[in-house]
Structures are given as C-alpha cells and as structure tokens.
Amino acid sequence: MTAVVERHGRGFHLVTPVLESIALSKAAGTRVYMKLENVQPTGSFKIRGIGYFCQEAAKKGCKHFVCSTGGNAGLATAYAAKKLGISATIVVPTNTSQATVQKLEEQGVKVEVFGKVWDDAYIKALALAETEGWVSVHPFDHPLLWEGHATMVRELKESLGAKPGAIVLAVGGGGLLAGVVAGLQDVGWQDVPIVAVETKGADSFNASLRAGRLVTLPQITSVAKSLGAKTVCVRALECASEGQVISQLVEDVEAVQAIEQFLDDERLLVEPACGAPLALLYTGYVQQLQQEGHLKPDLDSIVIIVCGGSSIQMAGLQALKAQLGMK
C-alpha cells in the first residue's frame, strides 16, 4: 500500500486493498469484495476527505484546526495537522472512550471534552473557530470532504474493472454516502445501487428519508456512537434522489455480532458503526432486499466499504456485549 497522489496533490491517505471475502460471499449469496478503509493511517476512511480539506485550508493560511468528533474525524484531523505542521484542538463529547482521547493526545493535539453527544461538541467547536486563523473541520458536511472520499470509488474502478452489483456502506452524518455518490458519478457508475445501513437508535438518515425532509433525532440510543449524528447533512438526502439509495436498519446486537464474526473470518477488528453494514451481509438482509425487488436477484458482486474505526479494542467489544446482554 502506498500513499496516493491525487490530481489535487499528494494526499495523506493510502490506496487501500480490495479483497474478496469467502465468508461474506457465502453469507450474502454472491461474490463480496471488501474495500479495506480500516487500514488507513488513522484507522478509517475519514482521512481521505479530511486530509484533503486540511491541505486546502493550509494553502489559505489556516493557523489552527478545530474538529468536533467522537473519534475518527478527530484522529484524521490530528494526523493531517501533524503532517502539515499546524496545531489543532479536538472537541469530543463525554461518551468518548478514554482510549480514543489518549490516541488523540498522542498525536499532539489539545483535547476538550464538551457535551453529551457530537452535536454539543460541534457547537463548542464552532465557537472556538471564531478565533482568527482557526478553521473548523466538519466531520461529514463539506464538499471538499466528499471530493476526498470519492477517491475510493476511483480506486475501486481500477481494482475491479467491472461495475459491482451494489455497494454497501454505513451512514452516520452522510459524508461517506455523499463521497461514494460523487465517486460513482465521477466514474460513470451512477446506476450502481447503494445500500446505506444504520443501527436503530442512530437512524437519522432513515427517519429523514421516510419524512421526505431532514429529521433530528431526540437522542442517540445506539451503541454505534460513530453513527451518532442526530441530523444527517442535506447532501445525504439529495444523494437519495440522484441515484438508487436503499436505506436499511439493523439492530445493535446484529452489528456487534457482525464485529465478532468478522474478527473470526477476516482477523480484523472494527467499530459497531462498521459492524452495521457487515450485519447486512451476515444476517440475510441482502437476500431479503433481493426478494423485495430492491436489489437484482442475479447480483454479480457486492462491494462493502469496511469503514473501520479506531474506537474499538477487545475490552471494548466485551463491554458492548455485556451492555447488550450478549453471551
């Protein structure tokens, strides 16, 4: 894996592997390819868009980055800031694990703990960004982020050659969805259906789709904290009207079971946010979507974006299982 050189300049992300998974293929009933974003330097896909955003901000004279995050966006900001030699402050909500806070501090950034959920931390970050020369790095809602994330689809086209039958991904705030849609449009694959997966209790995209407008959840009750934006970005809803985007919900227990199964099958440990799309493949939802006519019955292949996540350790997995009453 080598760092990729983009048309905008040298990026901070890697060209990640695309590997076929025998176990996931068997479960889904069709060939499944994994786009392994979990092997990025910061543990998730976020470095693509955030790295690009930070590079552009640095060109315009940014003196300090501020990012509100439950973990992954903050780690991407911290990594990019370090590469650029610019200081940064990361604002995290109180539900952020101490391990994540420690990882952020090890990157040399200042960490502030504020509010119960990401939305609270975001308000604090915006206030800090009023300081002259400081720039707010949004975790998911900015065109430069989507442009950065779109690079993974260009890599997919180079790796696969042929169009996949569907792409499966997680939705939190909608940045990954917006990036993949931008990438599909970029390479002429805009007719590829996307299955956008959320856990119940962090399902702001599904609620917004059903209402036909942006819906703000009263609270986040899911264990998938990285999916915990109470409102998705406007662009996420626009994406749903521009292509075939299928919204699917899974239970927290299914997402955590998928984490454990994936660890056994592929020797990779990912967050519950990443467990959600994996659960779609492991628990028969693909076949259900085919039966309901949402996906073609003769799918040639599926690509799953293994978005990763740095806020997970074995102790954390055991704690999640205990919290959900799992054996």
Secondary structure, DSSP 8 states (H G I E B T S, - for coil): --EEEETTEEEEEE---EEE-HHHHHHHTSEEEEEEGGGSTTSBTHHHHHHHHHHHHHHTT--EEEEE-SSHHHHHHHHHHHHHT-EEEEEE-TTS-HHHHHHHHHTT-EEEE-SSSHHHHHHHHHHHTTSTTEEEE-SS--HHHHHHHTHHHHHHHHHH-S--SEEEEE-SSSHHHHHHHHHHHHHT-TTS-EEEEEETTS-HHHHHHHHTS----S---SS-GGG--SS--HHHHHHHHHS-EEEEEE-HHHHHHHHHHHHHHHS----HHHHHHHHHHHTTHHHHHHHTTSS-TT--EEEEEE-B-SS--HHHHHHHHHHTT--
